[in-house]
Structures are given as structure tokens and as C-alpha cells.
């Protein structure tokens, strides 16, 4: 029951945040015409880009650590 209450509160908070940031903004690139996009989509896109960067960085770090452990084990054996 507590999880349901917390989930509803988080959902309502996200919904209110989205409604508060639903106005249009101009996104200007270095060249070309600016495009109009809703602020919430821009915020969500930036969040996803940051999440993806952190995820792939952690994935690369994990693979690198695993390879170092394998090399270290091979060096100890032979």
C-alpha cells in the first residue's frame, strides 16, 4: 500500500512539473532557423542524454575493470 501511495505522489509531482513547463521555447542551433519545442520535451531530452552518457560511461568502466581483472589473473598464473 505504501508503494502505491509513493508511486501516485511521484506521478502527480511529475505531472505537475510537466504542466508547469509546457510552454514553447525557441531552440537555436549555430546555423539555420530556430525551432519551437515545448520546454518539457527539451528538459526530458537533456535528461535522457545525460542518463545515456552516464550509463555508457559506467558500462565502459565495468568492461575495463573486468579486462584488468582477467589480465591480472593471467599474469599471476603464468
LUMKOLGU-194098 format. One line per 3 residues: number of its first residue (from 1); their letters; for each residue x, y, z of N, C-alpha, C. Coordinates in nm, 4 decimals, m for minus. Layout:
% LUMKOLGU-194098
NUM = A = X:Y:Z:X:Y:Z:X:Y:Z | ...
//
This chain:
% LUMKOLGU-194098
1 = XXX = 0.0821:m0.1197:0.0000:0.0000:0.0000:0.0000:0.0863:0.1257:0.0000 | 0.1964:0.1230:0.0765:0.2856:0.2384:0.0835:0.3491:0.2650:m0.0531 | 0.3857:0.1591:m0.1238:0.4455:0.1764:m0.2564:0.3481:0.2430:m0.3522
4 = XXX = 0.2218:0.2076:m0.3433:0.1205:0.2681:m0.4288:0.1063:0.4168:m0.3992 | 0.1052:0.4524:m0.2732:0.0939:0.5934:m0.2343:0.2148:0.6724:m0.2840 | 0.3324:0.6173:m0.2660:0.4545:0.6843:m0.3126:0.4524:0.6970:m0.4642
7 = XXX = 0.4107:0.5931:m0.5352:0.4041:0.5972:m0.6813:0.3057:0.7037:m0.7288 | 0.1921:0.7148:m0.6630:0.0933:0.8163:m0.7006:0.1480:0.9563:m0.6740 | 0.2146:0.9756:m0.5623:0.2728:1.1072:m0.5305:0.3796:1.1450:m0.6325
10 = XXX = 0.4658:1.0504:m0.6681:0.5700:1.0778:m0.7683:0.5067:1.1078:m0.9038 | 0.4060:1.0309:m0.9419:0.3376:1.0543:m1.0693:0.2745:1.1929:m1.0726 | 0.2079:1.2318:m0.9666:0.1442:1.3640:m0.9611:0.2499:1.4738:m0.9660
13 = XXX = 0.3627:1.4544:m0.8968:0.4698:1.5540:m0.8988:0.5264:1.5701:m1.0402 | 0.5466:1.4587:m1.1100:0.5975:1.4650:m1.2471:0.4947:1.5298:m1.3391 | 0.3698:1.4977:m1.3193:0.2631:1.5572:m1.3993:0.2566:1.7082:m1.3782
16 = XXX = 0.2642:1.7526:m1.2541:0.2629:1.8968:m1.2258:0.3859:1.9660:m1.2825 | 0.5009:1.9004:m1.2742:0.6232:1.9564:m1.3315:0.6091:1.9730:m1.4821 | 0.5517:1.8729:m1.5471:0.5309:1.8802:m1.6914:0.4337:1.9901:m1.7301
19 = XXX = 0.3270:2.0050:m1.6529:0.2294:2.1099:m1.6829:0.2888:2.2481:m1.6593 | 0.3752:2.2619:m1.5605:0.4372:2.3906:m1.5314:0.5395:2.4285:m1.6390 | 0.5910:2.3299:m1.7117:0.6930:2.3549:m1.8142:0.6420:2.3194:m1.9528
22 = XXX = 0.5160:2.3485:m1.9786:0.4591:2.3104:m2.1079:0.4619:2.4237:m2.2101 | 0.5228:2.5364:m2.1767:0.5270:2.6465:m2.2730:0.6326:2.6195:m2.3807 | 0.6179:2.6882:m2.4934:0.7100:2.6710:m2.6058:0.8344:2.7571:m2.5865
25 = XXX = 0.9469:2.7042:m2.6294:1.0727:2.7792:m2.6296:1.1357:2.7640:m2.7667 | 1.2215:2.8586:m2.8011:1.2951:2.8502:m2.9268:1.4294:2.7860:m2.9006 | 1.4615:2.6847:m2.9803:1.5900:2.6180:m2.9717:1.6714:2.6629:m3.0921
28 = XXX = 1.7788:2.7330:m3.0652:1.8617:2.7877:m3.1727:1.9896:2.7051:m3.1877 | 2.0128:2.6625:m3.3094:2.1374:2.5953:m3.3424:2.2360:2.6990:m3.3948 | 2.3585:2.6573:m3.4193:2.4601:2.7504:m3.4687:2.4208:2.8029:m3.6064
31 = XXX = 2.3690:2.7155:m3.6908:2.3242:2.7571:m3.8235:2.1778:2.7188:m3.8398 | 2.1103:2.7860:m3.9277:1.9715:2.7520:m3.9567:1.8722:2.8288:m3.8717 | 1.7493:2.8018:m3.8984:1.6402:2.8680:m3.8287:1.6159:2.8029:m3.6921
34 = XXX = 1.5746:2.8824:m3.5950:1.5403:2.8228:m3.4651:1.4123:2.7400:m3.4766 | 1.4035:2.6379:m3.3931:1.2824:2.5569:m3.3914:1.2105:2.5793:m3.2587 | 1.0798:2.5648:m3.2613:0.9994:2.5797:m3.1397:0.9692:2.4409:m3.0852
37 = XXX = 0.9927:2.4251:m2.9566:0.9715:2.2969:m2.8907:0.9192:2.3251:m2.7506 | 0.8409:2.2352:m2.6992:0.7906:2.2525:m2.5626:0.9050:2.2308:m2.4636 | 0.9044:2.3118:m2.3596:1.0110:2.3069:m2.2607:1.0245:2.1679:m2.1973
40 = XXX = 0.9150:2.1031:m2.1686:0.9215:1.9722:m2.1035:0.9899:1.8693:m2.1924 | 0.9697:1.8775:m2.3256:1.0367:1.7852:m2.4165:1.1863:1.8134:m2.4212 | 1.2210:1.9409:m2.4154:1.3620:1.9783:m2.4135:1.4275:1.9285:m2.2847
43 = XXX = 1.3628:1.9487:m2.1712:1.4170:1.9013:m2.0439:1.4305:1.7488:m2.0428 | 1.3286:1.6807:m2.0941:1.3328:1.5351:m2.0989:1.4448:1.4860:m2.1900 | 1.4635:1.5525:m2.3035:1.5705:1.5138:m2.3964:1.7079:1.5318:m2.3332
46 = XXX = 1.7263:1.6426:m2.2633:1.8546:1.6676:m2.1976:1.8770:1.5652:m2.0854 | 1.7714:1.5326:m2.0120:1.7822:1.4302:m1.9080:1.8229:1.2966:m1.9681 | 1.7583:1.2573:m2.0781:1.7922:1.1300:m2.1421:1.9358:1.1288:m2.1947
49 = XXX = 1.9800:1.2413:m2.2494:2.1176:1.2489:m2.2987:2.2168:1.2325:m2.1832 | 2.1898:1.2956:m2.0708:2.2761:1.2803:m1.9535:2.2743:1.1399:m1.8982 | 2.1549:1.0810:m1.8921:2.1439:0.9441:m1.8432:2.2201:0.8474:m1.9337
52 = XXX = 2.2041:0.8635:m2.0647:2.2718:0.7749:m2.1594:2.4236:0.7898:m2.1489 | 2.4709:0.9119:m2.1327:2.6143:0.9344:m2.1173:2.6672:0.8640:m1.9931 | 2.5986:0.8807:m1.8813:2.6417:0.8154:m1.7578:2.6341:0.6634:m1.7694
55 = XXX = 2.5297:0.6126:m1.8315:2.5129:0.4681:m1.8465:2.6261:0.4084:m1.9292 | 2.6564:0.4701:m2.0435:2.7611:0.4154:m2.1290:2.8988:0.4319:m2.0667 | 2.9197:0.5405:m1.9920:3.0461:0.5571:m1.9213:3.0638:0.4448:m1.8193
58 = XXX = 2.9600:0.4160:m1.7425:2.9673:0.3084:m1.6442:2.9881:0.1727:m1.7112 | 2.9234:0.1517:m1.8243:2.9394:0.0265:m1.8984:3.0838:0.0090:m1.9448 | 3.1422:0.1140:m1.9987:3.2818:0.1085:m2.0445:3.3751:0.0861:m1.9264
61 = XXX = 3.3490:0.1545:m1.8145:3.4322:0.1375:m1.6957:3.4229:m0.0050:m1.6428 | 3.3047:m0.0632:m1.6455:3.2864:m0.2001:m1.5980:3.3622:m0.2983:m1.6859 | 3.3552:m0.2817:m1.8161:3.4275:m0.3699:m1.9082:3.5779:m0.3546:m1.8873
64 = XXX = 3.6237:m0.2321:m1.8688:3.7661:m0.2074:m1.8473:3.8133:m0.2745:m1.7188 | 3.7353:m0.2627:m1.6105:3.7722:m0.3279:m1.4842:3.7761:m0.4801:m1.5005 | 3.6797:m0.5344:m1.5717:3.6756:m0.6783:m1.5935:3.7990:m0.7247:m1.6715
67 = XXX = 3.8352:m0.6497:m1.7749:3.9535:m0.6862:m1.8536:4.0799:m0.6784:m1.7689 | 4.0895:m0.5792:m1.6813:4.2071:m0.5680:m1.5945:4.2150:m0.6860:m1.4982 | 4.0995:m0.7276:m1.4442:4.0989:m0.8430:m1.3541:4.1427:m0.9691:m1.4275
70 = XXX = 4.0973:m0.9870:m1.5506:4.1345:m1.1051:m1.6286:4.2841:m1.1032:m1.6573 | 4.3374:m0.9870:m1.6978:4.4820:m0.9776:m1.7245:4.5626:m1.0035:m1.5989 | 4.5161:m0.9499:m1.4865:4.5857:m0.9693:m1.3600:4.5865:m1.1167:m1.3209
73 = XXX = 4.4753:m1.1851:m1.3392:4.4685:m1.3279:m1.3073:4.5610:m1.4082:m1.3985 | 4.5671:m1.3719:m1.5251:4.6561:m1.4416:m1.6197:4.8014:m1.4190:m1.5830 | 4.8355:m1.2966:m1.5413:4.9735:m1.2673:m1.5030:5.0155:m1.3463:m1.3795
76 = XXX = 4.9225:m1.3643:m1.2854:4.9551:m1.4411:m1.1651:4.9736:m1.5891:m1.1957 | 4.8977:m1.6401:m1.2929:4.9077:m1.7811:m1.3279:5.0353:m1.8147:m1.4046 | 5.0749:m1.7266:m1.4905:5.1832:m1.7653:m1.5787:5.2963:m1.6760:m1.5801
//
